[in-house]
């Protein structure tokens, strides 16, 4: 979904690039800066260890495109080389996005992302649950079998608040246009609009990883 649509209070589906026909023709083309991806004027913060190339996926649990993209992304992440450090960054284009940001970072802190990340998408997009406030997030977590007191403590912790702040700073540093989107090592940005589909955005990301790898060796 494009950023301007979020500002209109919409969950209206945008054409952010999940249509596949144009992407099929574009898959084999070499990605070009300014067309298929953007080069950041000022590098964004990278948290990957030295010797690793960082890839960030920007998402929002309530975004239908992020939900549709998740299975494809998971398959791609499983095949990443060992020199790539992947992480997710939940976005907040408005203040009411923050509870779902906090949900992700609380799951991360409790080591429950693998178990409950997809379930959060399912609850919102398939079961149509309204998980959009502190109370509804905490209630949903409790229904998943998590200790409510422990979850609430972590959810309201300084550590989670810090990660939320850094995620919002990161989305601004990448000049995020919408979600889902990919950031590459603090230097490059691509999404389904630029790349023509999110499938091709992953192809573009692979190309950029290869180029960064080549620069590191030269």
Buried (B, 14 or more C-beta within 10 A) or exposed (E): BBBEBBEEEEEEEBEBBBEEEEBEEBEEEEBEEEEBBBEBEEEBEBEBEEEBBBBBBBBBBBBBBBBBBBEBBEEBBEEBEEEBBBBBBBBBBEEEBBBBBBBBBBBBBBEBBEEBBBBBBBBBBEEEBEBBEBEBBBEBBBEBEBEEEEBBEBBEBEEBBEBBEBBBEBBEBBEBBBBBBBBBBBBBBBBBBBBBBBBBBBBBBBBBBEBBBEEEEE
